Amino acid sequence: MTRQTNPNEYKQEIIAFYNTRTDYDNDFTYRRAIPLVELAQLQPGQHILDVATGTGIIAIAASERVGSEGKVIAVDFTPGMLDQARRKITAAGLQNIEIIEADAESINFEDERFHAIFCATAIVLLSDIPVALRNWYRWLKKGGIVAFSSWSVTSFFTPVIIKVCAKYDLSLPNLHEPLGSPEKCRTLLQDIGFKGIEIKTEQFGRYLSLNEAQNFWKGKWLHANGHPLFGLSDEQIEQLKAEFRAEIETIATDKGVWQEITTFFVTGCK
């Protein structure tokens, strides 16, 4: 019971998922993005690229630091998210942000254009992460910085979800595996040529109520290279979700259900 998604199907799935996120901006989304801007130590007049900008959280923060002499290019292909970004940029009166609605994996820039390139958490959604990072390396000026955030392989109940799927002979790939540990992040950047790599780890996990935890997973999964849940019937998805709820109940405690969210803030210099 498998189906391979092609890139168009996969990217349409991402667009559909994020277009529904009308309440995307919250304390958690800021906490997993803004530290990247702080780690990059941006300076006035610099040129910045924000890949998969979403609602523009990083782009706006970066634009305020580089000032009127600087420039921020914010790229995303999700219309709903970019509409939110445009409203925020207009409300803030910022003139140094250019929004490009495009596939971040298809767009191209000239060599050595940017002082810093950001991608907050969405890097794991790219279909070829090493290729993306090599492009970013090429687009960076000498001494420029790449900054991204990613999750551990065990975050967001991922092991439970994979276990549930395995019970039905569905081999679900771990979305977070390519960048799911400090060692993996460091090795990948080193192989591309980045120096001065620094990785800051933070735990954003919290206890959820049993009901919150059981309803966390909606039976969806995003993975660029295909996954067996795409194309399952509603009945099959409901069966998986019921099994997930049963598994979650087995790990509940008096405090609730612990949801791990181990986050890596990664920077490297060209």
C-alpha atoms as an extended CHARMM CRD file, in Angstrom:
* protein
*
       270  EXT
         1         1  MET       CA              0.0000000000        0.0000000000        0.0000000000  PROA      1               0.0000000000
         2         2  THR       CA              2.4250000000        2.6590000000       -1.2230000000  PROA      2               0.0000000000
         3         3  ARG       CA              2.3790000000        5.5680000000       -3.6020000000  PROA      3               0.0000000000
         4         4  GLN       CA              5.2820000000        7.7210000000       -4.7090000000  PROA      4               0.0000000000
         5         5  THR       CA              4.5130000000       11.4160000000       -4.8080000000  PROA      5               0.0000000000
         6         6  ASN       CA              5.9910000000       13.4270000000       -7.6310000000  PROA      6               0.0000000000
         7         7  PRO       CA              7.3810000000       16.9030000000       -6.8850000000  PROA      7               0.0000000000
         8         8  ASN       CA              4.2890000000       18.7190000000       -8.1400000000  PROA      8               0.0000000000
         9         9  GLU       CA              1.9620000000       16.6690000000       -5.9490000000  PROA      9               0.0000000000
        10        10  TYR       CA              4.2580000000       17.0970000000       -2.9740000000  PROA      10              0.0000000000
        11        11  LYS       CA              4.5620000000       20.8410000000       -3.3450000000  PROA      11              0.0000000000
        12        12  GLN       CA              0.8260000000       21.2380000000       -3.8620000000  PROA      12              0.0000000000
        13        13  GLU       CA              0.4170000000       19.3240000000       -0.5980000000  PROA      13              0.0000000000
        14        14  ILE       CA              2.7330000000       21.7990000000        1.1730000000  PROA      14              0.0000000000
        15        15  ILE       CA              0.8860000000       24.7870000000       -0.2820000000  PROA      15              0.0000000000
        16        16  ALA       CA             -2.4760000000       23.3550000000        0.7850000000  PROA      16              0.0000000000
        17        17  PHE       CA             -1.1820000000       22.6390000000        4.2890000000  PROA      17              0.0000000000
        18        18  TYR       CA              0.2910000000       26.0930000000        4.8970000000  PROA      18              0.0000000000
        19        19  ASN       CA             -2.5020000000       28.0130000000        3.1830000000  PROA      19              0.0000000000
        20        20  THR       CA             -4.7660000000       26.8800000000        6.0150000000  PROA      20              0.0000000000
        21        21  ARG       CA             -2.4330000000       28.2720000000        8.7020000000  PROA      21              0.0000000000
        22        22  THR       CA             -4.2220000000       31.5500000000        9.3280000000  PROA      22              0.0000000000
        23        23  ASP       CA             -3.0600000000       31.5580000000       12.9720000000  PROA      23              0.0000000000
        24        24  TYR       CA              0.5530000000       30.7090000000       12.1970000000  PROA      24              0.0000000000
        25        25  ASP       CA              2.1600000000       33.5650000000       14.1240000000  PROA      25              0.0000000000
        26        26  ASN       CA              2.4290000000       32.7400000000       17.8180000000  PROA      26              0.0000000000
        27        27  ASP       CA              5.0280000000       32.5450000000       20.5620000000  PROA      27              0.0000000000
        28        28  PHE       CA              6.3200000000       29.1890000000       19.3270000000  PROA      28              0.0000000000
        29        29  THR       CA              6.8000000000       30.2560000000       15.6980000000  PROA      29              0.0000000000
        30        30  TYR       CA              8.7380000000       33.3220000000       16.8150000000  PROA      30              0.0000000000
        31        31  ARG       CA             10.8780000000       31.3590000000       19.3010000000  PROA      31              0.0000000000
        32        32  ARG       CA             11.9900000000       28.9360000000       16.5880000000  PROA      32              0.0000000000
        33        33  ALA       CA             12.8700000000       31.7080000000       14.1130000000  PROA      33              0.0000000000
        34        34  ILE       CA             14.1210000000       34.8990000000       15.7730000000  PROA      34              0.0000000000
        35        35  PRO       CA             17.1710000000       33.2520000000       17.4500000000  PROA      35              0.0000000000
        36        36  LEU       CA             18.5920000000       32.6880000000       13.9540000000  PROA      36              0.0000000000
        37        37  VAL       CA             18.5670000000       36.4230000000       13.2940000000  PROA      37              0.0000000000
        38        38  GLU       CA             20.2510000000       37.0750000000       16.6230000000  PROA      38              0.0000000000
        39        39  LEU       CA             22.9440000000       34.4520000000       15.9560000000  PROA      39              0.0000000000
        40        40  ALA       CA             23.7300000000       35.9380000000       12.5310000000  PROA      40              0.0000000000
        41        41  GLN       CA             24.6630000000       39.3190000000       14.0530000000  PROA      41              0.0000000000
        42        42  LEU       CA             23.4410000000       41.2870000000       11.0420000000  PROA      42              0.0000000000
        43        43  GLN       CA             24.8500000000       44.7060000000       10.2500000000  PROA      43              0.0000000000
        44        44  PRO       CA             23.3290000000       47.8050000000        8.6060000000  PROA      44              0.0000000000
        45        45  GLY       CA             23.5190000000       47.7760000000        4.8170000000  PROA      45              0.0000000000
        46        46  GLN       CA             23.6930000000       43.9950000000        4.3940000000  PROA      46              0.0000000000
        47        47  HSD       CA             21.7340000000       41.9880000000        1.8060000000  PROA      47              0.0000000000
        48        48  ILE       CA             19.7140000000       39.0680000000        3.1520000000  PROA      48              0.0000000000
        49        49  LEU       CA             17.8230000000       36.1040000000        1.6880000000  PROA      49              0.0000000000
        50        50  ASP       CA             15.0200000000       34.4500000000        3.6560000000  PROA      50              0.0000000000
        51        51  VAL       CA             14.1060000000       31.0720000000        2.1340000000  PROA      51              0.0000000000
        52        52  ALA       CA             10.5560000000       29.8080000000        2.8040000000  PROA      52              0.0000000000
        53        53  THR       CA              9.7450000000       33.0730000000        4.5430000000  PROA      53              0.0000000000
        54        54  GLY       CA              6.1550000000       32.1380000000        5.3870000000  PROA      54              0.0000000000
        55        55  THR       CA              4.5910000000       35.1030000000        7.1550000000  PROA      55              0.0000000000
        56        56  GLY       CA              7.8770000000       36.9940000000        7.0550000000  PROA      56              0.0000000000
        57        57  ILE       CA              8.9550000000       36.5840000000       10.6770000000  PROA      57              0.0000000000
        58        58  ILE       CA             12.6770000000       36.4110000000        9.8660000000  PROA      58              0.0000000000
        59        59  ALA       CA             12.4620000000       38.7980000000        6.9110000000  PROA      59              0.0000000000
        60        60  ILE       CA             10.9050000000       41.5370000000        9.0400000000  PROA      60              0.0000000000
        61        61  ALA       CA             13.3490000000       41.0610000000       11.9080000000  PROA      61              0.0000000000
        62        62  ALA       CA             16.2900000000       41.0860000000        9.4800000000  PROA      62              0.0000000000
        63        63  SER       CA             15.0250000000       44.1730000000        7.6290000000  PROA      63              0.0000000000
        64        64  GLU       CA             14.9670000000       46.1620000000       10.8680000000  PROA      64              0.0000000000
        65        65  ARG       CA             18.6050000000       45.2340000000       11.5260000000  PROA      65              0.0000000000
        66        66  VAL       CA             20.0130000000       45.9470000000        8.0590000000  PROA      66              0.0000000000
        67        67  GLY       CA             18.1450000000       49.2500000000        7.8260000000  PROA      67              0.0000000000
        68        68  SER       CA             17.2160000000       51.3960000000        4.8550000000  PROA      68              0.0000000000
        69        69  GLU       CA             20.6050000000       50.8380000000        3.1960000000  PROA      69              0.0000000000
        70        70  GLY       CA             20.1570000000       47.0650000000        3.3790000000  PROA      70              0.0000000000
        71        71  LYS       CA             17.8690000000       44.7260000000        1.4550000000  PROA      71              0.0000000000
        72        72  VAL       CA             15.9180000000       41.5750000000        2.2900000000  PROA      72              0.0000000000
        73        73  ILE       CA             14.5790000000       39.1800000000       -0.3360000000  PROA      73              0.0000000000
        74        74  ALA       CA             11.8740000000       36.8790000000        1.0310000000  PROA      74              0.0000000000
        75        75  VAL       CA             10.9460000000       33.8010000000       -1.0310000000  PROA      75              0.0000000000
        76        76  ASP       CA              7.9590000000       31.4690000000       -0.5890000000  PROA      76              0.0000000000
        77        77  PHE       CA              5.4180000000       29.7380000000       -2.8190000000  PROA      77              0.0000000000
        78        78  THR       CA              2.4500000000       29.7220000000       -0.4460000000  PROA      78              0.0000000000
        79        79  PRO       CA              0.0420000000       32.5570000000       -1.3500000000  PROA      79              0.0000000000
        80        80  GLY       CA             -1.8240000000       32.4960000000        1.9570000000  PROA      80              0.0000000000
        81        81  MET       CA              1.3340000000       32.8830000000        4.0060000000  PROA      81              0.0000000000
        82        82  LEU       CA              2.6970000000       35.6270000000        1.7620000000  PROA      82              0.0000000000
        83        83  ASP       CA             -0.5490000000       37.5780000000        2.0540000000  PROA      83              0.0000000000
        84        84  GLN       CA              0.0020000000       37.6300000000        5.8130000000  PROA      84              0.0000000000
        85        85  ALA       CA              3.6240000000       38.6920000000        5.3080000000  PROA      85              0.0000000000
        86        86  ARG       CA              2.6320000000       41.5700000000        3.0160000000  PROA      86              0.0000000000
        87        87  ARG       CA              0.0920000000       42.8800000000        5.5180000000  PROA      87              0.0000000000
        88        88  LYS       CA              2.6770000000       42.8200000000        8.3070000000  PROA      88              0.0000000000
        89        89  ILE       CA              5.3180000000       44.5280000000        6.1520000000  PROA      89              0.0000000000
        90        90  THR       CA              2.8680000000       47.2550000000        5.1030000000  PROA      90              0.0000000000
        91        91  ALA       CA              1.7140000000       47.7980000000        8.6810000000  PROA      91              0.0000000000
        92        92  ALA       CA              5.3460000000       48.1690000000        9.7960000000  PROA      92              0.0000000000
        93        93  GLY       CA              6.0960000000       50.6140000000        6.9750000000  PROA      93              0.0000000000
        94        94  LEU       CA              9.1350000000       48.6320000000        5.8240000000  PROA      94              0.0000000000
        95        95  GLN       CA             10.5100000000       49.5410000000        2.3990000000  PROA      95              0.0000000000
        96        96  ASN       CA             13.5490000000       47.2640000000        2.1880000000  PROA      96              0.0000000000
        97        97  ILE       CA             11.8410000000       43.8660000000        1.7600000000  PROA      97              0.0000000000
        98        98  GLU       CA             11.1700000000       42.3280000000       -1.6460000000  PROA      98              0.0000000000
        99        99  ILE       CA              8.7650000000       39.3720000000       -1.6710000000  PROA      99              0.0000000000
       100       100  ILE       CA              9.1660000000       36.7980000000       -4.4350000000  PROA      100             0.0000000000
       101       101  GLU       CA              6.4090000000       34.2160000000       -4.8180000000  PROA      101             0.0000000000
       102       102  ALA       CA              8.3420000000       31.2730000000       -6.2010000000  PROA      102             0.0000000000
       103       103  ASP       CA              9.5610000000       27.7630000000       -5.5170000000  PROA      103             0.0000000000
       104       104  ALA       CA             12.6770000000       28.1760000000       -3.3770000000  PROA      104             0.0000000000
       105       105  GLU       CA             14.2080000000       25.1330000000       -5.0800000000  PROA      105             0.0000000000
       106       106  SER       CA             13.8180000000       26.5650000000       -8.5870000000  PROA      106             0.0000000000
       107       107  ILE       CA             14.8240000000       30.1930000000       -8.0520000000  PROA      107             0.0000000000
       108       108  ASN       CA             18.3790000000       31.2620000000       -8.7820000000  PROA      108             0.0000000000
       109       109  PHE       CA             20.5980000000       34.2030000000       -7.8120000000  PROA      109             0.0000000000
       110       110  GLU       CA             24.0040000000       35.4050000000       -8.9040000000  PROA      110             0.0000000000
       111       111  ASP       CA             27.0770000000       34.2320000000       -7.0070000000  PROA      111             0.0000000000
       112       112  GLU       CA             28.1740000000       36.0740000000       -3.8530000000  PROA      112             0.0000000000
       113       113  ARG       CA             25.0740000000       38.2610000000       -3.5720000000  PROA      113             0.0000000000
       114       114  PHE       CA             24.0460000000       37.8450000000        0.0720000000  PROA      114             0.0000000000
       115       115  HSD       CA             25.6460000000       38.4770000000        3.4460000000  PROA      115             0.0000000000
       116       116  ALA       CA             23.2740000000       35.9870000000        5.1200000000  PROA      116             0.0000000000
       117       117  ILE       CA             20.7860000000       33.3140000000        4.0690000000  PROA      117             0.0000000000
       118       118  PHE       CA             18.0970000000       32.0750000000        6.4520000000  PROA      118             0.0000000000
       119       119  CYS       CA             15.6770000000       29.1530000000        6.4830000000  PROA      119             0.0000000000
       120       120  ALA       CA             13.6760000000       28.5320000000        9.6580000000  PROA      120             0.0000000000
       121       121  THR       CA             12.5870000000       24.8800000000       10.0810000000  PROA      121             0.0000000000
       122       122  ALA       CA             11.2900000000       24.5840000000        6.4860000000  PROA      122             0.0000000000
       123       123  ILE       CA             14.6600000000       23.3120000000        5.2870000000  PROA      123             0.0000000000
       124       124  VAL       CA             13.5490000000       19.7250000000        6.0220000000  PROA      124             0.0000000000
       125       125  LEU       CA             10.7410000000       20.1310000000        3.4700000000  PROA      125             0.0000000000
       126       126  LEU       CA             13.1730000000       20.6810000000        0.5880000000  PROA      126             0.0000000000
       127       127  SER       CA             13.4860000000       17.7870000000       -1.8350000000  PROA      127             0.0000000000
       128       128  ASP       CA             17.3150000000       17.9150000000       -1.9610000000  PROA      128             0.0000000000
       129       129  ILE       CA             18.8190000000       19.5950000000        1.0990000000  PROA      129             0.0000000000
       130       130  PRO       CA             22.4960000000       19.2160000000        0.0520000000  PROA      130             0.0000000000
       131       131  VAL       CA             21.7890000000       20.8080000000       -3.3350000000  PROA      131             0.0000000000
       132       132  ALA       CA             19.9620000000       23.6910000000       -1.6480000000  PROA      132             0.0000000000
       133       133  LEU       CA             22.8490000000       24.2740000000        0.7550000000  PROA      133             0.0000000000
       134       134  ARG       CA             25.3880000000       24.2020000000       -2.0680000000  PROA      134             0.0000000000
       135       135  ASN       CA             23.3520000000       26.8470000000       -3.8960000000  PROA      135             0.0000000000
       136       136  TRP       CA             23.1930000000       28.9540000000       -0.7590000000  PROA      136             0.0000000000
       137       137  TYR       CA             26.9500000000       28.6190000000       -0.3200000000  PROA      137             0.0000000000
       138       138  ARG       CA             27.4290000000       29.8570000000       -3.8620000000  PROA      138             0.0000000000
       139       139  TRP       CA             25.0550000000       32.8070000000       -3.3620000000  PROA      139             0.0000000000
       140       140  LEU       CA             26.8080000000       33.9180000000       -0.1630000000  PROA      140             0.0000000000
       141       141  LYS       CA             29.5460000000       36.5090000000       -0.1440000000  PROA      141             0.0000000000
       142       142  LYS       CA             32.9060000000       35.4710000000        1.2770000000  PROA      142             0.0000000000
       143       143  GLY       CA             32.4510000000       35.4890000000        5.0450000000  PROA      143             0.0000000000
       144       144  GLY       CA             28.6750000000       35.2830000000        4.6640000000  PROA      144             0.0000000000
       145       145  ILE       CA             26.5740000000       33.1820000000        6.9970000000  PROA      145             0.0000000000
       146       146  VAL       CA             23.9260000000       30.5040000000        6.5300000000  PROA      146             0.0000000000
       147       147  ALA       CA             21.4620000000       30.0590000000        9.3990000000  PROA      147             0.0000000000
       148       148  PHE       CA             18.7260000000       27.4410000000        9.6450000000  PROA      148             0.0000000000
       149       149  SER       CA             16.7660000000       25.5940000000       12.2860000000  PROA      149             0.0000000000
       150       150  SER       CA             15.6870000000       21.9560000000       12.3090000000  PROA      150             0.0000000000
       151       151  TRP       CA             14.1480000000       19.3770000000       14.6250000000  PROA      151             0.0000000000
       152       152  SER       CA             15.4860000000       16.1880000000       16.2080000000  PROA      152             0.0000000000
       153       153  VAL       CA             14.4090000000       12.8470000000       14.7500000000  PROA      153             0.0000000000
       154       154  THR       CA             12.3370000000       12.2080000000       17.8760000000  PROA      154             0.0000000000
       155       155  SER       CA             10.4150000000       15.4940000000       17.9600000000  PROA      155             0.0000000000
       156       156  PHE       CA              6.6400000000       15.8750000000       17.5120000000  PROA      156             0.0000000000
       157       157  PHE       CA              5.7490000000       12.2550000000       18.3670000000  PROA      157             0.0000000000
       158       158  THR       CA              7.5220000000       11.1540000000       15.1760000000  PROA      158             0.0000000000
       159       159  PRO       CA              8.6700000000        7.7710000000       16.6200000000  PROA      159             0.0000000000
       160       160  VAL       CA              5.0940000000        7.0250000000       17.7040000000  PROA      160             0.0000000000
       161       161  ILE       CA              3.7150000000        7.9110000000       14.2810000000  PROA      161             0.0000000000
       162       162  ILE       CA              6.3200000000        5.7370000000       12.5390000000  PROA      162             0.0000000000
       163       163  LYS       CA              5.5760000000        2.8560000000       14.9290000000  PROA      163             0.0000000000
       164       164  VAL       CA              1.8460000000        3.0840000000       14.2380000000  PROA      164             0.0000000000
       165       165  CYS       CA              2.3870000000        3.0510000000       10.4890000000  PROA      165             0.0000000000
       166       166  ALA       CA              4.7450000000        0.0870000000       10.7380000000  PROA      166             0.0000000000
       167       167  LYS       CA              1.9520000000       -1.9550000000       12.3550000000  PROA      167             0.0000000000
       168       168  TYR       CA              0.1540000000       -1.6780000000        9.0190000000  PROA      168             0.0000000000
       169       169  ASP       CA              3.2840000000       -2.4190000000        6.9600000000  PROA      169             0.0000000000
       170       170  LEU       CA              3.6460000000        1.2400000000        6.0530000000  PROA      170             0.0000000000
       171       171  SER       CA              7.3080000000        2.2580000000        6.1140000000  PROA      171             0.0000000000
       172       172  LEU       CA              7.0760000000        5.9610000000        6.9090000000  PROA      172             0.0000000000
       173       173  PRO       CA             10.3120000000        7.9300000000        6.3300000000  PROA      173             0.0000000000
       174       174  ASN       CA             11.3530000000       10.2290000000        9.1570000000  PROA      174             0.0000000000
       175       175  LEU       CA             11.0080000000       13.7780000000        7.8150000000  PROA      175             0.0000000000
       176       176  HSD       CA             13.5900000000       15.0650000000       10.2990000000  PROA      176             0.0000000000
       177       177  GLU       CA             16.2660000000       12.4390000000        9.6570000000  PROA      177             0.0000000000
       178       178  PRO       CA             18.5770000000       14.4240000000        7.2960000000  PROA      178             0.0000000000
       179       179  LEU       CA             19.1580000000       17.1990000000        9.8730000000  PROA      179             0.0000000000
       180       180  GLY       CA             17.8830000000       15.4280000000       12.9530000000  PROA      180             0.0000000000
       181       181  SER       CA             21.0270000000       15.6390000000       15.0840000000  PROA      181             0.0000000000
       182       182  PRO       CA             23.8560000000       18.1440000000       15.6430000000  PROA      182             0.0000000000
       183       183  GLU       CA             26.2870000000       15.6430000000       14.0990000000  PROA      183             0.0000000000
       184       184  LYS       CA             24.2600000000       15.3840000000       10.8790000000  PROA      184             0.0000000000
       185       185  CYS       CA             23.9650000000       19.1600000000       10.5980000000  PROA      185             0.0000000000
       186       186  ARG       CA             27.6700000000       19.6760000000       11.1880000000  PROA      186             0.0000000000
       187       187  THR       CA             28.7800000000       16.9620000000        8.7570000000  PROA      187             0.0000000000
       188       188  LEU       CA             26.5650000000       18.2300000000        5.9520000000  PROA      188             0.0000000000
       189       189  LEU       CA             27.7840000000       21.8110000000        6.2770000000  PROA      189             0.0000000000
       190       190  GLN       CA             31.4180000000       20.7160000000        6.5180000000  PROA      190             0.0000000000
       191       191  ASP       CA             31.0880000000       18.5900000000        3.3800000000  PROA      191             0.0000000000
       192       192  ILE       CA             29.8460000000       21.6300000000        1.4620000000  PROA      192             0.0000000000
       193       193  GLY       CA             32.6770000000       23.8200000000        2.7200000000  PROA      193             0.0000000000
       194       194  PHE       CA             31.1580000000       25.8930000000        5.5200000000  PROA      194             0.0000000000
       195       195  LYS       CA             33.4750000000       26.8780000000        8.3750000000  PROA      195             0.0000000000
       196       196  GLY       CA             32.9650000000       28.1170000000       11.9130000000  PROA      196             0.0000000000
       197       197  ILE       CA             29.8870000000       25.9390000000       12.3440000000  PROA      197             0.0000000000
       198       198  GLU       CA             27.9430000000       26.5110000000       15.5310000000  PROA      198             0.0000000000
       199       199  ILE       CA             24.9030000000       24.5910000000       16.7260000000  PROA      199             0.0000000000
       200       200  LYS       CA             22.7010000000       25.7170000000       19.5820000000  PROA      200             0.0000000000
       201       201  THR       CA             20.2060000000       23.2030000000       20.9760000000  PROA      201             0.0000000000
       202       202  GLU       CA             16.9860000000       24.1860000000       22.7130000000  PROA      202             0.0000000000
       203       203  GLN       CA             14.1190000000       22.1360000000       24.0920000000  PROA      203             0.0000000000
       204       204  PHE       CA             10.6960000000       23.6090000000       23.3340000000  PROA      204             0.0000000000
       205       205  GLY       CA              8.8250000000       20.5150000000       24.4730000000  PROA      205             0.0000000000
       206       206  ARG       CA              5.8940000000       20.6320000000       26.8570000000  PROA      206             0.0000000000
       207       207  TYR       CA              3.2940000000       18.4440000000       28.4800000000  PROA      207             0.0000000000
       208       208  LEU       CA              0.0380000000       18.1670000000       26.5620000000  PROA      208             0.0000000000
       209       209  SER       CA             -3.2570000000       17.0060000000       27.9310000000  PROA      209             0.0000000000
       210       210  LEU       CA             -4.1720000000       13.4900000000       26.8410000000  PROA      210             0.0000000000
       211       211  ASN       CA             -6.8130000000       14.8780000000       24.4980000000  PROA      211             0.0000000000
       212       212  GLU       CA             -4.3780000000       17.3920000000       22.9420000000  PROA      212             0.0000000000
       213       213  ALA       CA             -1.7580000000       14.7190000000       22.4250000000  PROA      213             0.0000000000
       214       214  GLN       CA             -4.1700000000       12.1820000000       20.9690000000  PROA      214             0.0000000000
       215       215  ASN       CA             -5.4360000000       14.7350000000       18.4600000000  PROA      215             0.0000000000
       216       216  PHE       CA             -2.0230000000       16.1100000000       17.5380000000  PROA      216             0.0000000000
       217       217  TRP       CA             -1.5250000000       13.8920000000       14.4910000000  PROA      217             0.0000000000
       218       218  LYS       CA             -4.0950000000       14.3590000000       11.7460000000  PROA      218             0.0000000000
       219       219  GLY       CA             -2.9120000000       11.4680000000        9.6250000000  PROA      219             0.0000000000
       220       220  LYS       CA             -0.8820000000       13.6800000000        7.2960000000  PROA      220             0.0000000000
       221       221  TRP       CA              2.8240000000       13.5200000000        6.4680000000  PROA      221             0.0000000000
       222       222  LEU       CA              5.1220000000       15.6250000000        4.3290000000  PROA      222             0.0000000000
       223       223  HSD       CA              8.1600000000       14.1090000000        2.6840000000  PROA      223             0.0000000000
       224       224  ALA       CA              9.7790000000       15.2040000000       -0.5660000000  PROA      224             0.0000000000
       225       225  ASN       CA             10.7590000000       11.7250000000       -1.7290000000  PROA      225             0.0000000000
       226       226  GLY       CA              7.3700000000       10.1360000000       -1.3120000000  PROA      226             0.0000000000
       227       227  HSD       CA              5.6000000000        8.3700000000        1.5110000000  PROA      227             0.0000000000
       228       228  PRO       CA              2.9610000000        5.6540000000        1.8520000000  PROA      228             0.0000000000
       229       229  LEU       CA              0.2270000000        7.8100000000        3.4410000000  PROA      229             0.0000000000
       230       230  PHE       CA             -0.3270000000        9.8810000000        0.3270000000  PROA      230             0.0000000000
       231       231  GLY       CA             -3.4220000000        8.5740000000       -1.3980000000  PROA      231             0.0000000000
       232       232  LEU       CA             -4.7670000000        6.4420000000        1.4630000000  PROA      232             0.0000000000
       233       233  SER       CA             -8.5280000000        6.4370000000        1.8760000000  PROA      233             0.0000000000
       234       234  ASP       CA            -10.1990000000        8.4180000000        4.6450000000  PROA      234             0.0000000000
       235       235  GLU       CA            -11.0890000000        5.1250000000        6.3040000000  PROA      235             0.0000000000
       236       236  GLN       CA             -7.4670000000        3.9790000000        6.3020000000  PROA      236             0.0000000000
       237       237  ILE       CA             -6.2990000000        7.3020000000        7.7140000000  PROA      237             0.0000000000
       238       238  GLU       CA             -8.8900000000        7.1180000000       10.4880000000  PROA      238             0.0000000000
       239       239  GLN       CA             -7.6460000000        3.6330000000       11.3520000000  PROA      239             0.0000000000
       240       240  LEU       CA             -4.0920000000        4.9530000000       11.6990000000  PROA      240             0.0000000000
       241       241  LYS       CA             -5.2470000000        7.8880000000       13.8130000000  PROA      241             0.0000000000
       242       242  ALA       CA             -7.1630000000        5.5470000000       16.1370000000  PROA      242             0.0000000000
       243       243  GLU       CA             -4.0320000000        3.4400000000       16.5870000000  PROA      243             0.0000000000
       244       244  PHE       CA             -2.0230000000        6.6190000000       17.2630000000  PROA      244             0.0000000000
       245       245  ARG       CA             -4.4600000000        7.6850000000       19.9810000000  PROA      245             0.0000000000
       246       246  ALA       CA             -4.1490000000        4.2560000000       21.5950000000  PROA      246             0.0000000000
       247       247  GLU       CA             -0.3380000000        4.4610000000       21.5500000000  PROA      247             0.0000000000
       248       248  ILE       CA             -0.3880000000        7.9560000000       23.0420000000  PROA      248             0.0000000000
       249       249  GLU       CA             -2.5290000000        6.7580000000       25.9190000000  PROA      249             0.0000000000
       250       250  THR       CA              0.1930000000        4.2650000000       26.8640000000  PROA      250             0.0000000000
       251       251  ILE       CA              2.7350000000        7.0780000000       27.4240000000  PROA      251             0.0000000000
       252       252  ALA       CA              0.4550000000        9.4120000000       29.3870000000  PROA      252             0.0000000000
       253       253  THR       CA              1.5560000000       10.3820000000       32.8970000000  PROA      253             0.0000000000
       254       254  ASP       CA              0.0840000000       12.3320000000       35.7950000000  PROA      254             0.0000000000
       255       255  LYS       CA              1.5730000000       15.4660000000       34.2360000000  PROA      255             0.0000000000
       256       256  GLY       CA              0.1100000000       14.7200000000       30.8130000000  PROA      256             0.0000000000
       257       257  VAL       CA              1.8700000000       13.5430000000       27.6570000000  PROA      257             0.0000000000
       258       258  TRP       CA              5.3540000000       14.8920000000       27.0540000000  PROA      258             0.0000000000
       259       259  GLN       CA              5.8470000000       16.2060000000       23.5340000000  PROA      259             0.0000000000
       260       260  GLU       CA              9.5130000000       16.5520000000       22.7400000000  PROA      260             0.0000000000
       261       261  ILE       CA             10.5180000000       19.4450000000       20.4770000000  PROA      261             0.0000000000
       262       262  THR       CA             14.3060000000       19.4650000000       20.3790000000  PROA      262             0.0000000000
       263       263  THR       CA             15.3870000000       22.3310000000       18.1120000000  PROA      263             0.0000000000
       264       264  PHE       CA             18.7690000000       22.9370000000       16.4930000000  PROA      264             0.0000000000
       265       265  PHE       CA             19.8020000000       26.4770000000       15.5410000000  PROA      265             0.0000000000
       266       266  VAL       CA             22.6190000000       26.0370000000       13.0500000000  PROA      266             0.0000000000
       267       267  THR       CA             25.0040000000       28.5980000000       11.5750000000  PROA      267             0.0000000000
       268       268  GLY       CA             27.9960000000       28.2860000000        9.2790000000  PROA      268             0.0000000000
       269       269  CYS       CA             30.2700000000       30.7230000000        7.4570000000  PROA      269             0.0000000000
       270       270  LYS       CA             31.5560000000       30.7150000000        3.8980000000  PROA      270             0.0000000000
